[in-house]
Amino acid sequence: MSEDNNKVHAELRENFGKGFARRLRAAGKIPAVIYGHGAEPKHVALPGHQVALLIRKANVVLELDVAGSHELTLVKDVQRDPVRQIIEHIDLLVVKKGEKVQVDVPVVVIGESAPGTIANLDAVSILLEVEATHIPEKIELDIEGLEDGAHVTAADLKLPKGATLIADPETLIIGITGVAGDSSIEEADAAVAAAQAEVSEEA
């Protein structure tokens, strides 16, 4: 994802522990840690609503204002409450403009395979190396008209300029198979849609 208006004011924090973290979240803030480039980790509090909106997409780069200093950080991990899905903690990796990072980028299927076939999505994301400030939001895979027996591997994906494939080029992304009836087609389409929805939720 390219850098845009992802400017966030982060407050340094010196208090730790589950109790303090609960109080932070109750105040609408998210505990986070900034690390990388050999520097000591910084513990900060982020504005909850703003950051929750920004991190709905995968691999977001945030431009943080931390006590007057500015740092670019890549969202590396988001910890959520498994029941309430409240954001409990975020890990942020310091990055530099022009620096290359390895990230898993969602694969999004567009188009429909040939009539009487189903598309079996095998990989919902792909590992790429890209510039930290130019991370693609998704990789689109057009399967329009693909026939029974067709398959698409990682090597077949059309990558954006500057992106390098890190995953095994032979990794199967999607395979096309024939079906016996329309009900099976509908079930397969629903499975692909569910897989895509899962990717969006994780992002």
C-alpha positions as a printed Julia matrix, in Angstrom:
203×3 Matrix{Float64}:
   0.0     0.0     0.0
   1.44    3.36   -0.9
   1.96    6.03    1.7
  -0.88    8.57    1.7
  -2.73   10.16    4.59
  -1.83    7.53    7.18
  -0.44   10.08    9.65
  -1.02    9.04   13.25
  -0.12   10.76   16.53
   1.37    8.19   18.91
   1.78    8.8    22.64
   4.81    7.33   24.39
   3.84    5.18   27.36
   5.89    4.06   30.34
   3.26    1.98   32.12
   2.74   -1.66   31.17
   0.7    -4.66   32.19
  -2.75   -5.99   31.4
  -4.52   -3.58   33.74
  -2.98   -0.5    32.14
  -3.67   -1.91   28.67
  -7.34   -2.37   29.59
  -7.54    1.23   30.77
  -5.96    2.4    27.51
  -8.52    0.48   25.45
 -11.35    1.79   27.63
 -10.09    5.29   26.79
 -10.31    4.52   23.07
  -6.59    3.87   22.55
  -4.62    0.87   21.34
  -1.36   -0.32   22.97
   1.44   -0.82   20.43
   5.18   -1.42   20.23
   7.56    0.0    17.6
  10.71   -1.99   16.81
  13.34   -2.53   14.12
  16.53   -1.08   12.64
  18.46   -1.91   15.8
  16.66    0.66   17.94
  15.23    0.03   21.39
  11.53   -0.88   21.21
   9.16    2.02   21.88
   5.88    1.41   23.65
   3.13    3.74   22.49
  -0.61    4.32   22.57
  -2.43    4.86   19.27
  -5.81    6.54   18.61
  -8.19    3.58   18.47
 -10.85    4.67   15.99
  -8.45    6.14   13.43
  -6.08    3.18   13.49
  -8.9     0.6    13.43
 -10.1     2.14   10.16
  -6.61    2.25    8.65
  -5.68   -1.35    9.41
  -8.76   -2.83    7.73
  -6.45   -3.22    4.73
  -3.43   -5.52    4.77
   0.17   -4.33    5.09
  -0.61   -0.73    6.09
   2.25    1.73    6.5
   1.62    4.33    9.21
   3.5     7.63    9.47
   3.81    8.11   13.21
   4.45   11.31   15.11
   6.13   10.11   18.32
   7.03   12.92   20.71
   7.84   15.2    17.8
   9.85   12.65   15.78
   8.46   11.01   12.65
   8.77    7.33   11.83
   7.39    5.15    9.06
   6.12    1.85   10.41
   4.64   -1.25    8.81
   1.81   -3.0    10.66
   3.26   -6.48   11.23
   0.83   -8.03   13.68
  -2.61   -7.19   15.06
  -3.72   -9.07   18.15
  -7.49   -9.24   18.68
  -9.73  -10.61   21.36
 -10.92  -13.94   19.84
 -14.51  -13.4    21.0
 -15.17   -9.66   20.85
 -12.63   -8.97   18.05
 -11.41   -5.9    19.95
  -7.87   -4.87   18.96
  -5.68   -5.65   21.97
  -2.21   -4.83   20.66
  -0.34   -3.9    17.47
   3.28   -4.62   16.47
   4.85   -1.98   14.23
   8.09   -2.46   12.27
  10.18    0.63   11.48
  10.81    0.99    7.73
  12.63    3.49    5.54
  11.64    4.97    2.2
  13.06    2.79   -0.57
  13.59   -0.14    1.79
  12.43   -3.57    0.6
  10.2    -5.68    2.83
   8.63   -9.11    2.48
   4.85   -9.2     2.88
   1.95  -11.53    2.16
  -0.33   -9.8    -0.34
  -3.94  -11.0    -0.79
  -4.87  -12.64   -4.11
  -8.25  -11.51   -5.44
  -9.99  -13.54   -8.17
 -11.9   -11.67  -10.88
 -13.93  -13.04  -13.77
 -15.52  -16.47  -14.14
 -14.12  -19.71  -15.48
 -15.78  -21.5   -18.42
 -19.37  -22.75  -18.01
 -19.53  -26.13  -16.28
 -16.33  -25.58  -14.3
 -15.41  -24.44  -10.83
 -12.39  -22.48   -9.61
 -10.62  -23.99   -6.6
  -8.69  -21.26   -4.79
  -5.65  -22.86   -3.2
  -3.65  -19.82   -2.02
  -5.39  -16.69   -0.7
  -2.17  -14.66   -0.5
   1.33  -14.65   -1.95
   4.7   -13.67   -0.45
   6.34  -10.76   -2.29
   9.26   -8.42   -1.77
   8.29   -4.81   -2.41
   9.22   -1.28   -1.4
   7.85   -0.56    2.05
   6.03    2.57    0.88
   4.64    0.92   -2.27
   2.98   -2.26   -1.01
   0.13   -3.36   -3.3
  -3.23   -3.82   -1.58
  -3.94   -6.94   -3.64
  -2.9    -9.02   -6.62
  -5.76   -9.54   -9.09
  -6.06  -12.87  -10.87
  -8.32  -12.9   -13.94
  -9.76  -16.39  -14.57
 -12.31  -15.35  -17.21
 -13.02  -18.28  -19.55
 -10.42  -20.68  -18.13
 -11.25  -24.27  -19.08
 -11.35  -27.52  -17.13
  -7.8   -28.58  -16.25
  -6.32  -25.09  -16.29
  -4.23  -24.04  -13.34
  -2.49  -20.85  -12.3
   0.76  -20.86  -10.32
   2.56  -18.05   -8.51
   4.83  -17.64  -11.54
   1.77  -16.8   -13.68
   0.66  -13.87  -11.53
   1.0   -10.36  -12.96
   3.0    -8.48  -10.35
   3.13   -4.69  -10.05
   6.3    -2.85  -11.04
   9.05   -3.24   -8.46
   7.56   -6.36   -6.86
   9.57   -9.59   -6.67
   8.08  -13.03   -6.11
   9.5   -14.67   -2.96
   7.11  -17.61   -2.78
   7.89  -20.79   -4.73
   7.03  -20.03   -8.39
   5.3   -23.42   -8.62
   2.9   -22.63   -5.77
  -0.61  -23.44   -6.99
  -2.9   -20.41   -6.73
  -6.05  -21.7    -8.41
  -7.14  -24.78  -10.35
 -10.1   -25.19  -12.69
 -12.12  -28.41  -12.63
 -15.31  -29.63  -14.28
 -18.48  -30.39  -12.32
 -21.49  -32.61  -12.85
 -24.28  -30.16  -12.1
 -25.25  -26.56  -11.51
 -25.62  -27.09   -7.76
 -21.94  -28.02   -7.51
 -21.02  -24.89   -9.43
 -23.01  -22.77   -7.02
 -21.38  -24.48   -4.04
 -17.92  -23.91   -5.5
 -18.66  -20.25   -6.23
 -19.81  -19.84   -2.64
 -16.6   -21.47   -1.4
 -14.44  -19.07   -3.43
 -16.5   -16.11   -2.2
 -16.11  -17.29    1.39
 -12.34  -17.6     0.97
 -12.16  -14.07   -0.43
 -14.28  -12.76    2.44
 -11.93  -14.44    4.93
  -8.96  -12.67    3.32
 -10.76   -9.32    3.58
 -11.59   -9.91    7.26
  -7.99  -10.85    8.1
  -6.75   -7.78    6.21
